[in-house]
């Protein structure tokens, strides 16, 4: 998931470049509609943010379910060190 998020952040990481290529210079003002290109850039950013948010919430939900299961298992097996270690690892993810 971290790799997927890294790829999805590309547009944010390159925002200066995106703005420089979206906003026309004086010689291209008549050929490009800056309002439309800015709107498209904004929509692209919003889509990227929405997708990332959905993926992050899905990951949190899945990891929380694993934590809940591990807590239930821990209650049944009191002194299982490996189980406790795995539980702590999953809690750290959340």
MOLIN-V309083 format. One record per helix or strand. SS is the DSSP state (alpha for helix, beta for strand). FROM is the first residue (numbers start at 0). TO is the last residue. Records with the same first field share a line. If there is no record, write none. Layout:
SS=FROM-TO + FROM-TO
This chain:
alpha=1-7 + 9-12 + 14-21 + 25-27 + 33-75 + 80-92
